[in-house]
């Protein structure tokens, strides 16, 4: 086996602080290779043997991936909290927080006390990345080396400001601006007793987003346009929601961001996103799914039940309800449209009582589903609501539904123009 | 999270285009869906039609097999409903001709001998419709078809093919399925200029 050893030996030496003779490394390396140890592994084990550490590869926080080992990151500590956790019945103190560089902010966990403080700019080698709630988290362990840098890195906050449409589940240290459209104080119970929070809906020019504020910021008032820093995003029922807490900074802006009512979007476009809040679609009803029509629910937990038996509460006095689950398709994409009893009544023209009567006369709950199928299948409907992706596929829960208006004349004119513009086609 | 298979889009295609499709592909394993690739690059597994039923015929009493012809402004779709589509078969057997119907169906092909391909539709859902629904369908289908013609024209003028073309179309923000279909269509259908007329 003819291998040029010199470059590998050089590489090993570079990773080591102390001087080791070339010849020793060479002998060890050859020995390992005789055992058919792969070259990369051989080098790694020699570096470990001589007490060095492989050089960490430098990563920007945006580029880290779950499973990355031995990386070097540099960033600003935005937040740090001491926590006590139990690992294998032993109590252990760890520090978790947020670190940011110019590309992104990430959560981190330090498994040792590195004496970190908020505002420190640190360079960490031998860090690794683990999966924390489906997101990459930087970990500093026993072998990590943390160096505080004297010159803080400048993170340009203005450059980081994001449109609401760009926010994704799991983002932290979010900087954005929005106008408060709806606001509702709520009282929730936590382990420290009850707590007042604010929930609402905010919007920028093109996107609406629900928000939750764990602090009663006075700037949060209907009509105010606010700038928010250090907020974070969590998905609730598949829809990204902006969260603000005591670490967030909220400032009222002088300018007003005006939200424009949504235009119709093509289904093919929105299903490529992870979720969408308050969008309008239009398409044909292509299938009425099983479980549509008249259904019975448990009065206690609202689960759909059969024959008055709830799988949690046993025999109960069932409560009748009505809904439609239908496939809506506009030729670019398809999703499941869900209509509640009120919307079902609006679009089909019968109440729960009417439906109960239909079912009783036909002696089958399925008859109501059939009736819905006869009424809606093939029809073009418009709907507005929130789209999410989940284990049941892509779903839009409607807040409004309507039969598409007759726009045949306008549409044909528009199309002729388009075709004429293109010249020879059609 | 395990990704569930997305529902196949129901494409809007005119009968004229559908009927002159003769490229049939099936991806990989036995249970993978089959597609008919149309000249404008629709990788079509499911389609949606609103048209006029002009003829219903019971072509096999034994299997209760019904055949229907559904006309749109450009041509006629052929529909077969047999024992495995009992609801559609009953619907057709009771239907007065002519009448408007809306159909969701799967694209099928029949190739009695090498080179002669007959395409048809196997209904999944069928319902009565009205004139307005039909008109709207014609417009929507025209709109989608024009979009696809635009993509094919772009693709042809780019001069690229295969993966390069796919990449080119992706950069123009064209949906993966359509880009895929366009590449297949351009490889398969010769003298595209004539077809596009």
Interface residues (C-beta under 8 A of the other chain):
Chain A: X268 X271 X284 X286 X287 X327 X329 X330 X331 X332 X333 X334 X335 X373 X374 X377 X378 X379 X380 X391 X392 X393 X394 X404 X406 X408 X411 X412 X415 X418 X419 X422 X424 X425 X426
Chain B: X1 X4 X6 X7 X8 X9 X10 X11 X12 X48 X50 X101 X102 X103 X104 X124 X125 X126 X127 X128 X129 X132 X133 X135 X136 X137 X139 X140 X141 X142 X143 X144 X145 X146 X149 X150 X175 X196 X197
